[in-house]
Amino acid sequence: MSSSPLSIDVYVAPMRPYACPDQLGEGAAKREAWIASVDAIAALNPKIVVAGHKSVEAADRPENLAASQQYLRDFTILAKKGGTVEDLVHGMLALHGDRDQPHTLWISARAEVARRV
């Protein structure tokens, strides 16, 4: 028997690991839970991470997990600053403009700002 930690070669995500509107727009606690779930995946040391919803051109790299966590943290930081939906979206695009499907970001920003009202 091996005493090495559990690891996997490939993780196939049902959704892209970084942007799920119901997680992103439902508050900081949901985003922190999402980050924790990504930590659990990263702890398995996958060599390949395949997202179910992504651009066809996007590489299936394990670095995407850390990028996903940063995306969620940045959304929380910008959301805490207040401002409008546009402020939140434009702030995220300035930090992560290379991410695809900006409509998901708009949905999430609207939900986040609506929670404040």
C-alpha positions as a Markdown table, in Angstrom:
| # | Residue | x | y | z |
|---|---|---|---|---|
| 1 | Met | 0.0 | 0.0 | 0.0 |
| 2 | Ser | 1.1 | 3.5 | -0.8 |
| 3 | Ser | 1.3 | 6.2 | 1.9 |
| 4 | Ser | 1.2 | 9.0 | -0.6 |
| 5 | Pro | -1.7 | 11.5 | -0.6 |
| 6 | Leu | -4.7 | 11.0 | -2.8 |
| 7 | Ser | -4.2 | 12.4 | -6.3 |
| 8 | Ile | -5.8 | 12.3 | -9.7 |
| 9 | Asp | -4.5 | 12.9 | -13.2 |
| 10 | Val | -7.7 | 14.5 | -14.6 |
| 11 | Tyr | -10.5 | 16.4 | -13.1 |
| 12 | Val | -13.6 | 17.1 | -15.3 |
| 13 | Ala | -15.7 | 19.9 | -13.9 |
| 14 | Pro | -19.4 | 20.0 | -14.6 |
| 15 | Met | -19.1 | 23.8 | -15.0 |
| 16 | Arg | -16.2 | 26.1 | -15.5 |
| 17 | Pro | -14.5 | 26.3 | -12.1 |
| 18 | Tyr | -14.6 | 30.1 | -11.9 |
| 19 | Ala | -18.0 | 31.5 | -12.9 |
| 20 | Cys | -21.3 | 30.2 | -11.9 |
| 21 | Pro | -24.0 | 32.9 | -11.7 |
| 22 | Asp | -25.8 | 31.4 | -8.7 |
| 23 | Gln | -22.5 | 31.2 | -6.7 |
| 24 | Leu | -21.0 | 34.5 | -7.8 |
| 25 | Gly | -24.1 | 36.6 | -7.2 |
| 26 | Glu | -25.4 | 35.1 | -4.0 |
| 27 | Gly | -22.9 | 36.7 | -1.6 |
| 28 | Ala | -19.5 | 36.4 | -0.2 |
| 29 | Ala | -20.3 | 33.2 | 1.9 |
| 30 | Lys | -21.3 | 31.3 | -1.3 |
| 31 | Arg | -18.1 | 32.5 | -3.0 |
| 32 | Glu | -16.0 | 31.4 | -0.1 |
| 33 | Ala | -17.7 | 28.0 | -0.2 |
| 34 | Trp | -16.9 | 27.8 | -4.0 |
| 35 | Ile | -13.3 | 28.7 | -3.2 |
| 36 | Ala | -13.1 | 25.9 | -0.6 |
| 37 | Ser | -14.5 | 23.4 | -3.1 |
| 38 | Val | -11.8 | 24.5 | -5.6 |
| 39 | Asp | -9.2 | 24.0 | -2.8 |
| 40 | Ala | -10.4 | 20.4 | -2.4 |
| 41 | Ile | -10.0 | 19.8 | -6.1 |
| 42 | Ala | -6.5 | 21.4 | -6.1 |
| 43 | Ala | -5.5 | 19.2 | -3.2 |
| 44 | Leu | -5.9 | 16.2 | -5.5 |
| 45 | Asn | -3.1 | 17.6 | -7.7 |
| 46 | Pro | -4.8 | 17.0 | -11.0 |
| 47 | Lys | -2.5 | 17.3 | -14.0 |
| 48 | Ile | -5.4 | 18.3 | -16.3 |
| 49 | Val | -8.6 | 20.2 | -15.3 |
| 50 | Val | -11.3 | 20.1 | -17.9 |
| 51 | Ala | -14.2 | 22.6 | -17.5 |
| 52 | Gly | -17.6 | 21.6 | -18.9 |
| 53 | His | -18.4 | 25.2 | -19.9 |
| 54 | Lys | -15.5 | 27.0 | -21.5 |
| 55 | Ser | -14.1 | 28.4 | -24.7 |
| 56 | Val | -13.0 | 25.7 | -27.0 |
| 57 | Glu | -9.6 | 27.3 | -27.2 |
| 58 | Ala | -9.1 | 27.4 | -23.5 |
| 59 | Ala | -6.3 | 25.1 | -22.2 |
| 60 | Asp | -7.2 | 22.4 | -19.6 |
| 61 | Arg | -4.5 | 23.4 | -17.1 |
| 62 | Pro | -4.4 | 22.9 | -13.3 |
| 63 | Glu | -3.5 | 26.6 | -13.1 |
| 64 | Asn | -7.1 | 27.4 | -13.9 |
| 65 | Leu | -8.0 | 26.4 | -10.4 |
| 66 | Ala | -6.0 | 29.2 | -8.8 |
| 67 | Ala | -7.2 | 31.6 | -11.4 |
| 68 | Ser | -10.8 | 30.6 | -10.6 |
| 69 | Gln | -10.2 | 31.3 | -6.9 |
| 70 | Gln | -8.6 | 34.7 | -7.7 |
| 71 | Tyr | -11.6 | 35.6 | -9.9 |
| 72 | Leu | -14.0 | 34.8 | -7.0 |
| 73 | Arg | -11.9 | 36.8 | -4.5 |
| 74 | Asp | -11.6 | 39.8 | -6.8 |
| 75 | Phe | -15.4 | 39.7 | -7.3 |
| 76 | Thr | -15.8 | 39.8 | -3.5 |
| 77 | Ile | -13.3 | 42.7 | -3.1 |
| 78 | Leu | -15.0 | 44.8 | -5.8 |
| 79 | Ala | -18.5 | 44.0 | -4.5 |
| 80 | Lys | -17.5 | 45.2 | -1.0 |
| 81 | Lys | -16.6 | 48.6 | -2.5 |
| 82 | Gly | -20.2 | 49.2 | -3.4 |
| 83 | Gly | -21.0 | 51.0 | -6.6 |
| 84 | Thr | -23.2 | 50.1 | -9.5 |
| 85 | Val | -23.6 | 47.0 | -11.6 |
| 86 | Glu | -21.5 | 48.7 | -14.2 |
| 87 | Asp | -18.7 | 49.5 | -11.7 |
| 88 | Leu | -18.5 | 45.9 | -10.6 |
| 89 | Val | -18.5 | 44.6 | -14.2 |
| 90 | His | -16.0 | 47.1 | -15.5 |
| 91 | Gly | -13.7 | 46.4 | -12.4 |
| 92 | Met | -13.8 | 42.7 | -13.1 |
| 93 | Leu | -13.2 | 43.2 | -16.8 |
| 94 | Ala | -10.2 | 45.3 | -16.0 |
| 95 | Leu | -8.8 | 42.5 | -13.9 |
| 96 | His | -10.0 | 39.5 | -15.9 |
| 97 | Gly | -10.8 | 40.7 | -19.3 |
| 98 | Asp | -9.5 | 37.6 | -20.9 |
| 99 | Arg | -12.3 | 35.5 | -19.4 |
| 100 | Asp | -15.1 | 34.4 | -21.7 |
| 101 | Gln | -18.9 | 34.7 | -21.4 |
| 102 | Pro | -19.2 | 38.3 | -20.0 |
| 103 | His | -23.0 | 37.8 | -19.8 |
| 104 | Thr | -22.5 | 35.6 | -16.8 |
| 105 | Leu | -20.6 | 38.4 | -15.1 |
| 106 | Trp | -23.4 | 40.9 | -15.8 |
| 107 | Ile | -26.0 | 38.5 | -14.3 |
| 108 | Ser | -23.8 | 38.0 | -11.2 |
| 109 | Ala | -23.2 | 41.7 | -10.8 |
| 110 | Arg | -26.9 | 42.5 | -11.1 |
| 111 | Ala | -27.7 | 39.9 | -8.4 |
| 112 | Glu | -24.9 | 41.1 | -6.1 |
| 113 | Val | -26.0 | 44.8 | -6.4 |
| 114 | Ala | -29.7 | 43.8 | -5.9 |
| 115 | Arg | -28.8 | 42.0 | -2.7 |
| 116 | Arg | -27.7 | 45.4 | -1.2 |
| 117 | Val | -31.0 | 47.1 | -1.8 |
